[in-house]
């Protein structure tokens, strides 16, 4: 989708109503990685809500899913992508400091989440 930034295809289990968010993030990831990160955080919030979480604090919600039986690797992956606590608390806010690496990491996390969490 993006020409310069390698972006994984949308996960097959991504619901049709959320697919446009993923695809839009993929289209703008190269020219505007911060915007792509903001869309992906919104997507993660929606995925968490579909899984029965509130979607207000990504790290806490992922922790609750892991406590409920989701693979602990999700928490490790969230740590590995280096999402700041502020970004985890306010997923809808745009952080202009995010770059291509952060966008790529969020794409990978969304795919991992969709593989390992069934709503």
N, C-alpha and C positions, 0 to 999 in steps of 0.2 A: 504494500500500500504506500508506504513512504519510500522515497527513492534513495536517500542517504542513510537513514537510520534503520537498521534491521528491526523489523517489528514482526513478532509471531502472528500467525493467523489467529482469528478469534477462536476461542475454545468452542468445540462442538456443543458443549452443554450450556453455553451462554444463551439465556432466554431471548426470544426474538425482540421483546420490548427493550432490552438492554444492548442489543447488538449495535444499534446506531451510535451509541455513546462510544463504544470500542472503536468502531470504524472511523468516526470523526476524530478521535484521539490519534489513530494511526495516520490519518491524512495530514494532520497538522504537527505531528511529532518532530519532523525534521525542521521546518521553519519556526515552530514555536513550541519547544519542549515544555515550557512552563504551562502553557495552555493545555497541552496533552496531559500533563500531570494532574492538573485541576480536574479535567474530565475523568481521568482514571480514578481519582479519589472519590468523585461522585459515583462512579460505577461501583467501586468497592463498597461504598455506603449502601447502595441499592442492593448489592449482593448480600451484604450482611443482614439487611432488613428482610430479604427473601428467606434468609436462613433463620429468621425469628429473633434477630438481635435489634437493638435500637438504631444502630448506625451512627451514633453521635461521637463515639471515640473508637476509632478503628482498632487500636491495639487492645483495648479492654474487651471489645466484642470478639476479636479473634481469640483472646485468652479464654473467654467464656465458651466459645465453640470447642476449643481444645479440652477444657475441663469437661465438656459434654461428650467427648469421644473423638473429636476431629484430630488428625495427626499433629503431633507436637511440632513437626517440621514447619507448619504454617507460622508459628510464633518465631521460630528460628529464621525463616525466610523474611518475615517482617522486620526483624532486627537487622538482617543482612542488607536489606535495601536501604537502611539508614533513614527511615521515615522519622522525622523529628517529632517530639511529643506534641508540639503545636499543630503540626500537620495531622497527626493522629486524632487530636481533639476537634479540629475544625476542618473536616475533609472538603468542605465546599469552598474554602478560601484559596485564592490563587497565590502561589509563592513564586515570585519572579526569579528567585535564586536557583530554582531547579534547572538542571541542564539535561542534555541528551542521555547521560548515564542514568539519571534518576528516572527519566521517562521509560527507558528500556527496562530497568528493574521493575517498575510498576506493571508494565505489560506482562513480564514473566510472572510476577506475583498474581495478577488477575488470572492468568492461565492455570497456575498452580492451585489457586483457591477453587476455581471451577472444577478442576480434576478431583479435588479431595473433599469438597463440601457439597453435599446433596441437600438442596432446600426441600 
